[in-house]
């Protein structure tokens, strides 16, 4: 939809800036095609193996049947659509329980 078109235009603009800096001539843009709805299940705390710090992970059930865990602090601070970890052409969209 419109959000996907806006994101594609923004990506294209950033890629053109990058191409100018690096003198790159060939680049491919993959268009996001589908929005996958997901429902919040619960939040769990895990230990980051690198920092040994506690990290909150939000668990979601995707309409495709898969379950996915996403860093809660990332979700709270990101302004852009989040792509599915299973297929980068799919955007995740949270729905009310």
C-alpha positions, 0 to 999 in steps of 0.5 A: 500500500501507501506505506510500502510505496513511501518506504520504497521511495525513501530507500531509492533516495538513500541508495542514489545518495550512496551510489553517487558517493561510491560511483556505483552503477548497478543496484537492485531494489526489492519492492515490499509486496505483502503485509503480514499481521501478527498478534502479541503473545507475551514479553519474556526476558533473556540474557544477551550472550555478548553483554550478559545484560537482560533484554526484553523480547516481545513474542508474536504469533504471525498470521502465517502460523509462525512465532517470532521474537523481536527486541522490545526496545528496538520495536519501541524506537524504530519509526520504519516498518519491520520486515519479517525475519522469514521473508524480507519482502514482507512487512510485519504489522501488529494487530489488537488481540 
